[in-house]
Structure formats: C-alpha cells, structure tokens
Amino acid sequence: MNEVRLSDVIVPEVFGPYVLERSLNDNRLVQAGIMQTNPQISSYLGGGGKTFNTPFWKDLTGDTDIPSETVDITINPIATDKSIVRRQFREKAWGSNDLAAALAGSDPFEAIGQRVSGFWARAIENIALYTIRGVFANNISADNSDLIVDISTEDGDAATSANKIGAKKTIEAIMKLGDMFDQIEAVGVHSVVYQTLLENDLIDFNLDSEGKLTIPSYMGLRLVYSDNMPKIAGATSGYKYHTYFFKSGALGYGDNSAMITPIETLRNPKRGGGIDELYTRRQFAIAPLGYSWVMGSDTGITPTNANLYDSASWDRVYDKKNTGIVAVISNG
C-alpha cells in the first residue's frame, strides 16, 4: 500500500474554506446565535491596520417640544460614535505523526478536516470567552459592575445555596438591561453551574432537527456549557464561576484570509525519515456588542489571551441596556 501524504489529500484552496465553514458550524456560540458573522467586519479585515472603526448612530434622546406660534422648534442633531475592532491572528501546525490515526481506514481528507475544524471551533470559542471576560473586567473597574449580579463568596468551598445560581438572581441579572431584557435569548455556563441547574431540575431538553431531546434550555434560554467558561480562584479557597446571558448577535465575527496563507503543507525530509507538516492560520475579529478595543499598549502583532481578558483593553461605548451581555458570578 502506498503512503498517503498530506499533500496528496489536501488542496489548500479547497481545504481552507472547508475547515472555515465546519469550524463555524461546530462553534457552540455560533450554533446558539450568540456569535454571528458580520460581513462588514470580514470586509474590513481585507484591508490594512491593526484596528478599524465601525461607526454607529446613537439613540435619539430627550423630551418632546411644546409647539409655539412665535418660537421656532429646536432642531436636534443625531449623534454618532464608533466602536474600535481589533484584528487578530492565530496559527497552529501539526506533523503527520500526530495525524497518523486520522489516515487509517477512512477518507483522509474528511478525517483530517474533522480534527482541524474541531480544533479551530474550540480555539475561536475560547478566544470569544476571553473577550467576554475582559468586557466584564472592564465593567467592574469602570462601570461599577452595573451589568453584573455577584452572589459569590471568597471562600467558594463554604458556599451555600444562596451563593449558587437560581431563577431569582437570573431575573435580577437580565433586568439589568431594563426594557431590553426580553432580547436575551441564550445563556453560557460552566459545567459546574450546569450541574447545579440539573440538580435543581431547572433545565429542559428540546427537540433538535432529528426529533431528539438534545438541546438544553434554562428558563426558556438556549443553554451552552463549557469548561472554558471563566472559573476564577477565590481569595481563600474554591472558585467563582461566570454565567453569561446573551442577546442574539452579542458577538460580531469576521474572518478573512486576505494577505495570509490559511492552509499549506510541507514535506520535511530532515527528520524521522520525512515528516508531513500541516500549517493552518486564521485572521479574524470578534466584536462584543457595545464595546470598543482601547488597549493602550497595543504594540504586538495580535492580542494575547491575557490582553483579551484585561479590563484596560475594553471600553463601553453603548448605553448599557443596548449592550449584548449580562453576567451572574456565583460559586456554582
């Protein structure tokens, strides 16, 4: 049997779009409608610069005027502002030794694609969660936690049911958005919080497209759970868990392969009798609704994960009820 090489089964111009589409479809934030592709962001990524501006119109405010027969009505302007979006780059490479199992007994293109797209789905999902964590770090430092309900204790191991998530505190958090509360459509939780909801019989399971009870919901909200949701060590012991409640499209997403090579293979004859190598790269941007990228020391090629969850990297530019996410911080 002849050896199957990566270069034999991967055509970059075919494999790249295939991986991109699958990774978006497998991303749980995308599946829940939380993160939505924004063609404008994707278009901006085709140009230059580390950041780009997305302008928006502010809401009309103020009281109505009283008509007068002698005084002209006041003409009011409509105000504008802008949100700054940061371009990001990430890359990952593998050798054929790591992918050898993927080449046995099945279509190698499909097998490799599943693994690569699955990796990128998780990677982009995690980067989005780091972004959200940064937005709420900024909310704590700059906006007096006005979009957060914090019921956690510093010693999570000693937490009672009052320090764990429930319907009352969920409602309190959602109502932080005022009369926009009814736009909340999804919730993201850590698996520890998911366990709490299960034990309290607060999760319903809905039918998927195949008629199976596999889509969980909490208080009518589409539920997404991940161990990569923020889990912050308490000052003494235990952990604090972030639960996020999302409007549809709370995260805008763009992806563009302009000026980069998203997929390429290489045969390296220098080691191990020859190693097939697969290189993958992504150029993208994630824009949390209502927030702007303002990192003062932004000199790197791309933000690190630590940059993304730094409170100083973000600033709210929308009225709070027009932003896309509220949070509950609990001990489970």
PAKE-455680 format. One record per residue: y, x, z of N, C-alpha, C in turn; residue in three letters. Coordinates in steps of 0.05 Angstrom, whole numbers, padded with zeros to 5 digits, always signed. Example, Ala and Ser with C-alpha at 12.3 -4.5 7.8 and 13.67 -1.06 7.14 Angstrom:
<rs>
-00114+00264+00156-00090+00246+00156-00066+00264+00156ALA-00045+00257+00142-00021+00273+00143+00001+00258+00157SER
</rs>
This chain:
<rs>
-00024+00017+00000+00000+00000+00000+00025+00018+00000MET+00043+00012-00018+00068+00028-00020+00086+00021+00004ASN+00101+00041+00013+00120+00038+00034+00143+00020+00026GLU+00150+00001+00044+00173-00016+00039+00197-00003+00052VAL+00217+00003+00036+00242+00015+00046+00264-00005+00048ARG+00283+00000+00065+00306-00018+00068+00321-00021+00042LEU+00324+00001+00027+00338+00000+00002+00324-00017-00019SER+00298-00021-00015+00282-00037-00034+00286-00067-00029ASP+00293-00075-00005+00294-00103+00001+00322-00113+00008VAL+00341-00095+00012+00369-00103+00018+00388-00096-00004ILE+00399-00117-00016+00421-00114-00036+00446-00121-00021VAL+00464-00101-00016+00486-00106+00002+00503-00131-00005PRO+00509-00135-00030+00527-00157-00038+00513-00185-00034GLU+00487-00185-00031+00472-00209-00025+00467-00211+00005VAL+00459-00189+00017+00451-00189+00045+00475-00193+00064PHE+00499-00182+00057+00523-00185+00073+00531-00214+00078GLY+00535-00230+00057+00542-00258+00061+00520-00274+00075PRO+00495-00266+00070+00472-00279+00082+00473-00275+00113TYR+00478-00251+00122+00479-00245+00150+00503-00259+00162VAL+00526-00258+00149+00551-00271+00159+00546-00301+00164LEU+00535-00314+00144+00531-00343+00146+00511-00349+00168GLU+00489-00335+00169+00469-00340+00190+00480-00334+00218ARG+00495-00313+00221+00505-00306+00247+00525-00327+00257SER+00540-00339+00239+00558-00360+00248+00543-00386+00255LEU+00522-00392+00239+00506-00416+00244+00491-00413+00271ASN+00484-00388+00278+00468-00384+00303+00486-00381+00327ASP+00512-00378+00324+00531-00375+00346+00533-00402+00361ASN+00527-00402+00387+00527-00427+00401+00555-00439+00405ARG+00575-00422+00406+00603-00432+00407+00610-00446+00381LEU+00601-00436+00359+00605-00449+00333+00590-00475+00332VAL+00565-00475+00340+00548-00499+00339+00561-00522+00355GLN+00574-00515+00377+00586-00535+00395+00614-00543+00386ALA+00624-00532+00364+00651-00538+00355+00673-00525+00370GLY+00666-00507+00389+00686-00493+00405+00701-00472+00388ILE+00686-00457+00373+00698-00436+00355+00695-00445+00327MET+00718-00447+00313+00718-00458+00285+00731-00438+00267GLN+00719-00435+00243+00730-00417+00223+00758-00426+00214THR+00777-00408+00214+00804-00414+00205+00810-00398+00180ASN+00812-00412+00157+00816-00398+00131+00841-00381+00131PRO+00862-00389+00146+00887-00374+00146+00883-00347+00160GLN+00868-00347+00182+00862-00322+00195+00845-00304+00177ILE+00825-00315+00164+00809-00299+00146+00826-00287+00124SER+00845-00303+00114+00862-00293+00092+00880-00270+00102SER+00891-00273+00126+00908-00251+00137+00893-00225+00140TYR+00867-00227+00147+00851-00203+00150+00847-00188+00124LEU+00853-00200+00102+00852-00186+00076+00875-00168+00072GLY+00896-00170+00088+00919-00152+00086+00918-00129+00106GLY+00940-00117+00112+00941-00093+00129+00951-00100+00157GLY+00952-00080+00174+00963-00083+00200+00943-00090+00222GLY+00949-00081+00246+00931-00087+00269+00934-00116+00278LYS+00958-00127+00275+00963-00155+00284+00976-00170+00261THR+00975-00196+00263+00991-00213+00245+00999-00238+00260PHE+01021-00251+00250+01033-00273+00264+01023-00300+00251ASN+01017-00319+00268+01012-00346+00259+01034-00364+00271THR+01054-00371+00255+01076-00388+00266+01067-00416+00270PRO+01081-00430+00289+01075-00458+00294+01101-00472+00302PHE+01101-00499+00298+01123-00516+00306+01119-00524+00335TRP+01139-00523+00351+01137-00533+00378+01140-00563+00379LYS+01131-00576+00400+01133-00605+00403+01163-00612+00405ASP+01169-00637+00396+01195-00648+00400+01198-00658+00428LEU+01220-00652+00441+01224-00659+00469+01250-00673+00474THR+01254-00683+00498+01280-00695+00506+01279-00725+00505GLY+01300-00738+00516+01302-00767+00516+01315-00777+00490ASP+01312-00803+00486+01325-00815+00464+01355-00818+00469THR+01371-00822+00448+01400-00825+00450+01408-00854+00450ASP+01431-00859+00461+01443-00886+00461+01463-00888+00437ILE+01459-00908+00420+01477-00910+00397+01507-00914+00405PRO+01525-00904+00389+01553-00906+00394+01568-00913+00368SER+01588-00929+00370+01604-00936+00347+01625-00915+00341GLU+01630-00896+00360+01651-00877+00357+01642-00848+00357THR+01618-00843+00368+01609-00816+00371+01584-00812+00353VAL+01584-00790+00338+01560-00784+00321+01536-00777+00338ASP+01513-00784+00328+01488-00777+00342+01484-00747+00341ILE+01473-00736+00362+01468-00707+00363+01444-00700+00346THR+01447-00680+00330+01425-00670+00313+01410-00648+00328ILE+01385-00653+00332+01368-00634+00348+01351-00617+00329ASN+01349-00592+00334+01331-00575+00317+01302-00578+00326PRO+01284-00570+00309+01256-00567+00316+01251-00538+00320ILE+01240-00531+00343+01237-00503+00350+01211-00492+00339ALA+01211-00466+00333+01186-00453+00324+01180-00429+00343THR+01155-00421+00342+01146-00398+00356+01123-00385+00340ASP+01111-00365+00351+01090-00352+00337+01068-00343+00357LYS+01044-00342+00347+01022-00331+00362+01013-00306+00347SER+01009-00284+00362+01000-00259+00351+00970-00256+00353ILE+00957-00251+00330+00928-00249+00329+00921-00220+00323VAL+00901-00209+00338+00893-00181+00335+00869-00178+00317ARG+00871-00160+00297+00848-00153+00281+00828-00137+00297ARG+00802-00142+00293+00782-00128+00308+00761-00117+00288GLN+00749-00094+00296+00727-00082+00281+00704-00077+00300PHE+00680-00081+00291+00656-00073+00306+00635-00064+00286ARG+00617-00047+00295+00596-00038+00277+00570-00032+00293GLU+00548-00032+00279+00522-00027+00291+00503-00017+00269LYS+00487+00004+00276+00468+00016+00257+00440+00017+00270ALA+00420+00015+00252+00392+00017+00261+00377+00035+00242TRP+00356+00047+00252+00337+00061+00235+00312+00045+00230GLY+00297+00052+00210+00273+00036+00203+00252+00036+00225SER+00252+00056+00242+00233+00055+00264+00237+00031+00282ASN+00263+00024+00286+00270+00001+00302+00262-00025+00288ASP+00262-00024+00262+00257-00049+00246+00229-00050+00235LEU+00212-00031+00243+00186-00030+00231+00170-00056+00235ALA+00172-00067+00258+00157-00092+00264+00166-00115+00246ALA+00192-00113+00238+00202-00134+00221+00191-00133+00192ALA+00179-00110+00185+00170-00106+00158+00140-00113+00155LEU+00127-00122+00176+00098-00125+00175+00091-00155+00173ALA+00077-00161+00152+00064-00187+00149+00083-00210+00143GLY+00108-00205+00134+00126-00227+00126+00146-00216+00107SER+00163-00234+00097+00184-00226+00078+00203-00207+00092ASP+00205-00182+00084+00222-00163+00099+00252-00171+00099PRO+00261-00182+00077+00289-00190+00075+00295-00211+00096PHE+00278-00231+00098+00282-00253+00117+00279-00242+00145GLU+00259-00225+00150+00254-00215+00177+00277-00198+00187ALA+00287-00180+00170+00310-00163+00178+00335-00180+00182ILE+00339-00199+00163+00362-00217+00165+00363-00232+00191GLY+00340-00242+00200+00339-00257+00225+00348-00240+00248GLN+00339-00215+00249+00345-00198+00271+00374-00188+00270ARG+00384-00181+00246+00412-00172+00244+00431-00195+00249VAL+00426-00218+00237+00445-00240+00241+00444-00250+00270SER+00420-00249+00283+00418-00257+00311+00434-00238+00329GLY+00432-00212+00322+00448-00192+00337+00478-00199+00335PHE+00488-00203+00311+00516-00208+00307+00526-00234+00319TRP+00508-00255+00318+00515-00280+00331+00520-00276+00360ALA+00502-00261+00374+00506-00256+00402+00530-00238+00407ARG+00535-00218+00390+00557-00200+00394+00584-00214+00392ALA+00588-00230+00371+00613-00244+00368+00617-00265+00390ILE+00595-00278+00398+00596-00297+00420+00606-00283+00446GLU+00595-00259+00451+00603-00245+00475+00632-00235+00474ASN+00641-00227+00450+00669-00219+00447+00687-00242+00452ILE+00679-00266+00443+00695-00290+00448+00697-00296+00478ALA+00675-00292+00492+00675-00297+00521+00692-00277+00536LEU+00692-00252+00527+00711-00232+00539+00740-00241+00534TYR+00745-00252+00511+00772-00261+00504+00780-00284+00523THR+00762-00303+00527+00769-00325+00545+00773-00315+00573ILE+00757-00297+00582+00760-00286+00609+00788-00273+00611ARG+00797-00259+00590+00824-00247+00591+00846-00268+00592GLY+00843-00289+00577+00862-00311+00578+00865-00322+00606VAL+00843-00325+00620+00845-00336+00647+00854-00316+00668PHE+00849-00290+00662+00860-00270+00679+00891-00271+00677ALA+00901-00275+00653+00929-00278+00649+00940-00304+00663ASN+00924-00325+00662+00932-00350+00674+00936-00346+00704ASN+00918-00330+00717+00920-00325+00745+00945-00308+00751ILE+00950-00287+00735+00971-00268+00741+00999-00278+00733SER+01000-00294+00712+01026-00302+00701+01033-00331+00704ALA+01014-00349+00708+01019-00378+00708+01008-00392+00733ASP+01004-00377+00754+00997-00388+00780+00972-00405+00778ASN+00953-00396+00761+00926-00409+00759+00929-00439+00752SER+00948-00447+00736+00953-00475+00732+00933-00489+00713ASP+00914-00473+00702+00892-00484+00686+00865-00479+00698LEU+00865-00473+00724+00840-00465+00738+00837-00481+00764ILE+00813-00490+00769+00805-00501+00795+00786-00481+00807VAL+00794-00467+00829+00778-00447+00841+00767-00457+00868ASP+00740-00462+00869+00728-00472+00893+00709-00451+00905ILE+00711-00427+00895+00692-00405+00903+00701-00393+00930SER+00682-00381+00944+00688-00365+00967+00683-00336+00960THR+00694-00318+00976+00690-00289+00971+00661-00281+00976GLU+00648-00295+00995+00620-00289+01001+00603-00311+00989ASP+00595-00306+00964+00581-00326+00949+00554-00333+00961GLY+00542-00314+00976+00515-00319+00987+00517-00340+01009ASP+00541-00344+01020+00544-00364+01042+00555-00390+01032ALA+00556-00393+01005+00569-00416+00994+00554-00442+01000ALA+00568-00464+01005+00557-00490+01009+00559-00506+00984THR+00550-00531+00984+00553-00547+00961+00582-00552+00953SER+00600-00549+00972+00628-00553+00966+00639-00531+00949ALA+00625-00508+00948+00634-00486+00932+00619-00484+00905ASN+00604-00505+00899+00589-00506+00874+00600-00528+00856LYS+00595-00526+00831+00607-00544+00812+00596-00573+00815ILE+00613-00592+00810+00605-00620+00811+00625-00637+00796GLY+00619-00663+00795+00636-00681+00779+00665-00682+00788ALA+00670-00682+00814+00697-00685+00824+00714-00662+00815LYS+00704-00637+00818+00720-00614+00810+00722-00611+00780LYS+00702-00621+00766+00703-00621+00737+00727-00639+00728THR+00729-00663+00739+00750-00681+00732+00777-00669+00739ILE+00779-00656+00762+00804-00643+00771+00812-00622+00751GLU+00793-00606+00741+00800-00586+00722+00809-00597+00695ALA+00794-00617+00685+00801-00629+00659+00829-00642+00660ILE+00836-00653+00683+00862-00667+00686+00885-00647+00687MET+00879-00621+00688+00900-00601+00686+00914-00603+00659LYS+00901-00615+00640+00913-00618+00613+00929-00644+00611LEU+00933-00658+00633+00949-00682+00632+00938-00703+00613GLY+00956-00714+00597+00946-00736+00579+00931-00725+00554ASP+00926-00699+00553+00909-00688+00532+00880-00684+00542MET+00874-00694+00566+00848-00689+00578+00825-00700+00560PHE+00831-00721+00546+00809-00734+00530+00801-00718+00506ASP+00815-00695+00501+00808-00678+00478+00786-00658+00486GLN+00779-00656+00511+00758-00638+00520+00731-00649+00509ILE+00716-00631+00495+00691-00640+00483+00667-00623+00490GLU+00671-00600+00502+00648-00583+00507+00652-00567+00533ALA+00630-00557+00544+00632-00541+00568+00613-00517+00565VAL+00622-00494+00575+00605-00470+00575+00600-00461+00603GLY+00574-00456+00610+00567-00449+00637+00548-00425+00637VAL+00547-00411+00660+00527-00390+00665+00501-00404+00672HIS+00478-00391+00668+00452-00403+00674+00449-00411+00703SER+00463-00396+00721+00462-00403+00750+00475-00430+00754VAL+00498-00435+00741+00512-00460+00743+00495-00482+00729VAL+00483-00475+00707+00465-00494+00693+00443-00504+00712TYR+00432-00485+00728+00411-00493+00747+00422-00513+00768GLN+00447-00508+00777+00459-00526+00796+00462-00554+00784THR+00470-00556+00760+00473-00581+00746+00446-00595+00743LEU+00426-00580+00736+00399-00591+00733+00389-00602+00759LEU+00392-00586+00781+00382-00595+00807+00396-00620+00817GLU+00420-00624+00808+00435-00648+00817+00433-00670+00796ASN+00415-00667+00777+00410-00688+00757+00435-00696+00742ASP+00451-00676+00734+00476-00682+00721+00476-00676+00691LEU+00453-00668+00681+00451-00661+00652+00434-00682+00638ILE+00445-00691+00615+00430-00709+00597+00421-00693+00573ASP+00399-00701+00561+00390-00687+00536+00390-00707+00513PHE+00404-00699+00492+00408-00717+00469+00391-00708+00445ASN+00388-00727+00427+00371-00722+00403+00385-00703+00384LEU+00370-00683+00374+00381-00667+00352+00375-00680+00325ASP+00379-00665+00304+00376-00677+00277+00347-00683+00271SER+00328-00672+00286+00300-00677+00282+00289-00698+00302GLU+00307-00710+00318+00299-00730+00337+00287-00719+00362GLY+00292-00694+00368+00282-00681+00392+00303-00680+00414LYS+00295-00683+00439+00314-00682+00462+00320-00653+00469LEU+00337-00640+00454+00342-00612+00458+00371-00605+00462THR+00390-00624+00458+00418-00617+00460+00428-00627+00487ILE+00434-00609+00506+00443-00617+00533+00472-00625+00533PRO+00479-00644+00551+00507-00651+00555+00512-00656+00585SER+00537-00652+00593+00545-00656+00621+00570-00673+00621TYR+00568-00696+00633+00590-00715+00634+00600-00722+00606MET+00581-00724+00588+00588-00731+00560+00597-00707+00543GLY+00598-00683+00554+00608-00660+00540+00584-00643+00530LEU+00586-00634+00506+00566-00616+00495+00564-00591+00512ARG+00540-00583+00521+00538-00561+00541+00526-00537+00527LEU+00539-00514+00532+00529-00488+00523+00525-00470+00547VAL+00502-00457+00550+00498-00440+00573+00490-00412+00563TYR+00499-00392+00578+00495-00364+00571+00498-00346+00595SER+00480-00327+00598+00482-00308+00619+00506-00288+00615ASP+00519-00290+00592+00542-00273+00587+00568-00287+00595ASN+00566-00312+00605+00590-00325+00617+00598-00308+00641MET+00624-00306+00647+00634-00288+00668+00620-00293+00695PRO+00610-00271+00707+00597-00271+00733+00610-00248+00748LYS+00628-00255+00766+00645-00235+00779+00636-00231+00808ILE+00632-00206+00815+00623-00200+00842+00644-00208+00863ALA+00636-00221+00885+00654-00228+00906+00663-00203+00922GLY+00683-00206+00938+00694-00184+00953+00674-00174+00974ALA+00657-00192+00984+00638-00184+01005+00609-00184+00994THR+00601-00206+00982+00574-00208+00970+00573-00232+00952SER+00552-00235+00937+00549-00258+00920+00567-00256+00895GLY+00568-00278+00880+00583-00278+00855+00600-00303+00852TYR+00620-00300+00835+00636-00323+00826+00630-00328+00796LYS+00626-00353+00789+00618-00359+00762+00641-00376+00749TYR+00648-00369+00724+00668-00383+00709+00654-00405+00693HIS+00664-00429+00694+00656-00451+00676+00680-00459+00660THR+00677-00461+00634+00699-00467+00616+00695-00494+00603TYR+00717-00509+00601+00717-00535+00588+00735-00533+00563PHE+00725-00540+00540+00738-00534+00515+00746-00558+00499PHE+00769-00556+00486+00776-00574+00464+00760-00565+00440LYS+00756-00583+00421+00745-00575+00395+00764-00556+00382SER+00753-00534+00372+00770-00514+00359+00787-00498+00378GLY+00778-00495+00403+00794-00480+00423+00796-00451+00415ALA+00778-00441+00399+00779-00413+00388+00780-00414+00358LEU+00800-00402+00346+00801-00399+00317+00787-00373+00310GLY+00773-00373+00288+00758-00349+00280+00762-00343+00251TYR+00765-00317+00245+00767-00309+00217+00750-00284+00213GLY+00739-00280+00189+00722-00258+00182+00728-00250+00153ASP+00731-00224+00148+00738-00216+00121+00727-00187+00117ASN+00714-00182+00095+00702-00156+00090+00720-00138+00073SER+00745-00147+00069+00764-00131+00052+00768-00103+00064ALA+00766-00083+00048+00772-00055+00055+00752-00043+00074MET+00729-00056+00079+00708-00044+00094+00682-00048+00078ILE+00661-00033+00085+00635-00037+00073+00617-00050+00094THR+00613-00076+00092+00599-00091+00113+00570-00084+00117PRO+00556-00077+00094+00528-00071+00095+00522-00047+00077ILE+00508-00027+00087+00498-00006+00070+00473+00006+00082GLU+00457+00017+00064+00432+00031+00072+00433+00060+00065THR+00418+00076+00079+00417+00105+00074+00389+00115+00079LEU+00378+00132+00062+00353+00145+00067+00359+00173+00077ARG+00353+00179+00102+00359+00204+00115+00333+00221+00115ASN+00331+00242+00098+00306+00257+00096+00304+00280+00117PRO+00324+00282+00134+00326+00306+00152+00309+00303+00177LYS+00301+00279+00184+00286+00275+00209+00262+00257+00205ARG+00241+00262+00220+00218+00244+00221+00205+00239+00195GLY+00206+00258+00177+00194+00253+00151+00209+00234+00134GLY+00234+00229+00142+00251+00210+00127+00254+00183+00142GLY+00279+00176+00147+00285+00151+00162+00303+00134+00145ILE+00296+00108+00143+00314+00089+00130+00334+00079+00151ASP+00359+00079+00143+00380+00071+00162+00396+00047+00150GLU+00403+00028+00168+00418+00005+00160+00444+00004+00176LEU+00466+00003+00163+00493+00003+00175+00506-00025+00171TYR+00516-00036+00192+00530-00062+00190+00557-00060+00203THR+00577-00074+00191+00604-00073+00202+00617-00101+00199ARG+00634-00107+00218+00648-00133+00217+00678-00129+00222ARG+00694-00142+00207+00723-00143+00211+00730-00173+00215GLN+00742-00179+00238+00745-00207+00246+00769-00210+00265PHE+00775-00234+00271+00795-00240+00291+00788-00266+00306ALA+00793-00267+00332+00789-00290+00348+00815-00298+00361ILE+00824-00323+00357+00850-00332+00366+00846-00355+00386ALA+00849-00350+00412+00848-00372+00431+00872-00391+00428PRO+00867-00417+00426+00888-00436+00421+00910-00435+00443LEU+00935-00429+00434+00957-00429+00452+00964-00402+00464GLY+00950-00381+00456+00954-00354+00468+00960-00333+00447TYR+00975-00313+00455+00983-00292+00437+00974-00265+00448SER+00967-00247+00429+00959-00220+00437+00983-00203+00442TRP+00986-00192+00466+01011-00177+00473+01005-00150+00487VAL+00981-00140+00483+00974-00115+00497+00994-00093+00491MET+01007-00083+00513+01029-00064+00509+01020-00036+00499GLY+00996-00027+00507+00987-00001+00500+00966-00002+00477SER+00971-00020+00458+00951-00025+00437+00953-00004+00415ASP+00940+00019+00420+00942+00041+00401+00915+00047+00388THR+00894+00035+00397+00867+00041+00386+00862+00026+00359GLY+00840+00034+00347+00832+00021+00322+00826-00009+00327ILE+00813-00014+00349+00805-00042+00356+00805-00045+00386THR+00809-00068+00396+00808-00072+00425+00779-00068+00435PRO+00776-00056+00459+00751-00055+00472+00745-00081+00487THR+00721-00084+00497+00715-00108+00513+00734-00109+00538ASN+00738-00085+00550+00756-00084+00573+00784-00092+00566ALA+00794-00085+00542+00820-00094+00533+00821-00124+00531ASN+00800-00136+00521+00800-00165+00516+00802-00180+00542LEU+00789-00171+00563+00790-00187+00588+00811-00177+00607TYR+00830-00160+00598+00852-00151+00614+00874-00172+00613ASP+00884-00180+00636+00905-00201+00637+00930-00193+00622SER+00936-00167+00620+00961-00158+00607+00959-00160+00577ALA+00935-00167+00566+00932-00167+00537+00940-00194+00525SER+00945-00215+00542+00949-00242+00531+00974-00254+00544TRP+00985-00273+00529+01008-00289+00540+01006-00317+00528ASP+01011-00337+00545+01010-00364+00535+01036-00371+00521ARG+01034-00382+00497+01057-00389+00481+01059-00419+00476VAL+01039-00435+00483+01040-00464+00481+01045-00476+00509TYR+01055-00501+00510+01055-00516+00534+01026-00518+00543ASP+01022-00517+00570+00994-00515+00580+00976-00537+00571LYS+00986-00561+00568+00968-00583+00561+00960-00582+00531LYS+00973-00566+00516+00966-00562+00487+00948-00539+00483ASN+00941-00524+00504+00922-00502+00501+00894-00514+00500THR+00874-00497+00495+00847-00507+00489+00826-00506+00510GLY+00831-00493+00533+00810-00488+00553+00821-00491+00581ILE+00804-00503+00599+00810-00502+00628+00785-00491+00641VAL+00787-00483+00666+00765-00470+00680+00760-00479+00708ALA+00735-00478+00716+00727-00481+00744+00714-00455+00752VAL+00722-00443+00775+00709-00419+00786+00694-00428+00811ILE+00668-00423+00811+00651-00432+00833+00631-00411+00840SER+00616-00416+00861+00594-00398+00869+00567-00407+00858ASN+00568-00424+00839+00543-00434+00827+00546-00462+00818GLY
</rs>
